[in-house]
């Protein structure tokens, strides 16, 4: 069964990549007139990453090919914290968001990964030719919105910390928390500078 699932996902990746390109173009168009957008990018989940998610012990997926929501995922990176809600509102007006989650530490005194995630239905007019001919085609894609500093923390730590979280020694966990706290503080400071600039007519 895992070998069959791997093969079926591998076979559909070309269509998913076409879908990702169309979704990226639509997202860029929707946000085109907005300031403070650093980048918009989409990716298709790798085969290994898909299989790992499907095999998670606490997974409730009965049909991973349909139910894994981030087979295609986009990311919007913005300059300032106050840009996040503006971008989320625009994205909700562009796509049909069925779920929205703010990822953040459970307690205020903790510092770790932060991001805003939307799960949206795939617009039929953006589906590539042949997409609906797939058995078990996914119905959703994911969008993440975060600041440059949130992104600067999350990407490196995901590569070596998230995948081996149980193996990290205490001091390494504290180092990562310090980096996350620094990113949080930088976002807060930039927001204060932006407010001063607006109040004094500089932007």
TARAFEN-V523727 format. One record per residue. N is the residue number from 1. RES is the residue in one letter. SS is DSSP state (a for helix, b for strand, c for the rest). D_CENTER is the distance of its C-alpha to the mean C-alpha in whole Angstrom. Layout:
BEGIN
N/RES/SS/D_CENTER  N/RES/SS/D_CENTER
END
This chain:
BEGIN
1/X/c/29  2/X/a/26  3/X/a/27  4/X/a/28  5/X/a/24  6/X/a/23  7/X/a/25  8/X/a/24  9/X/a/20  10/X/a/22  11/X/a/24  12/X/a/21  13/X/a/18  14/X/a/20  15/X/a/20  16/X/a/16  17/X/a/16  18/X/a/18  19/X/a/16  20/X/a/13  21/X/a/16  22/X/a/17  23/X/a/14  24/X/a/13  25/X/a/16  26/X/a/16  27/X/a/13  28/X/a/15  29/X/a/18  30/X/a/17  31/X/a/16  32/X/c/19  33/X/c/22  34/X/c/19  35/X/c/20  36/X/c/18  37/X/b/15  38/X/b/15  39/X/b/13  40/X/b/11  41/X/b/10  42/X/b/9  43/X/b/10  44/X/b/12  45/X/c/11  46/X/c/15  47/X/a/18  48/X/a/18  49/X/a/14  50/X/a/15  51/X/a/18  52/X/a/18  53/X/a/15  54/X/a/18  55/X/c/21  56/X/c/19  57/X/c/22  58/X/c/21  59/X/c/19  60/X/c/21  61/X/c/20  62/X/c/23  63/X/c/22  64/X/a/19  65/X/a/19  66/X/a/18  67/X/a/17  68/X/c/14  69/X/c/11  70/X/c/8  71/X/c/11  72/X/b/10  73/X/b/6  74/X/b/6  75/X/b/5  76/X/b/8  77/X/b/10  78/X/b/13  79/X/c/16  80/X/c/17  81/X/a/16  82/X/a/18  83/X/a/16  84/X/a/13  85/X/a/15  86/X/a/17  87/X/a/13  88/X/a/12  89/X/a/16  90/X/a/16  91/X/a/13  92/X/a/15  93/X/a/18  94/X/a/17  95/X/c/15  96/X/c/16  97/X/b/14  98/X/b/15  99/X/b/13  100/X/b/11  101/X/b/11  102/X/b/11  103/X/b/10  104/X/c/13  105/X/c/16  106/X/c/19  107/X/c/22  108/X/c/22  109/X/c/24  110/X/c/21  111/X/c/19  112/X/c/16  113/X/c/12  114/X/c/11  115/X/b/7  116/X/b/7  117/X/b/6  118/X/b/8  119/X/b/9  120/X/b/12  121/X/b/15  122/X/c/15  123/X/c/18  124/X/a/21  125/X/a/22  126/X/a/19  127/X/c/20  128/X/c/22  129/X/c/25  130/X/c/26  131/X/a/23  132/X/a/24  133/X/a/27  134/X/c/25  135/X/c/25  136/X/c/23  137/X/c/20  138/X/c/17  139/X/c/17  140/X/b/13  141/X/b/10  142/X/b/6  143/X/b/5  144/X/b/3  145/X/b/7  146/X/b/8  147/X/b/12  148/X/a/13  149/X/a/15  150/X/a/12  151/X/a/10  152/X/a/14  153/X/a/14  154/X/a/11  155/X/a/11  156/X/a/15  157/X/a/15  158/X/a/12  159/X/a/15  160/X/a/18  161/X/c/17  162/X/a/15  163/X/a/17  164/X/a/20  165/X/a/20  166/X/a/23  167/X/a/25  168/X/c/24  169/X/c/27  170/X/a/28  171/X/a/28  172/X/a/25  173/X/a/23  174/X/a/25  175/X/a/24  176/X/a/20  177/X/a/21  178/X/a/23  179/X/a/20  180/X/a/17  181/X/a/20  182/X/a/21  183/X/a/18  184/X/a/18  185/X/a/22  186/X/a/21  187/X/a/19  188/X/a/21  189/X/a/24  190/X/a/22  191/X/a/22  192/X/a/26  193/X/a/27  194/X/a/25  195/X/a/27  196/X/a/30  197/X/a/30  198/X/a/29  199/X/a/32  200/X/c/35  201/X/c/34  202/X/c/32  203/X/c/29
END
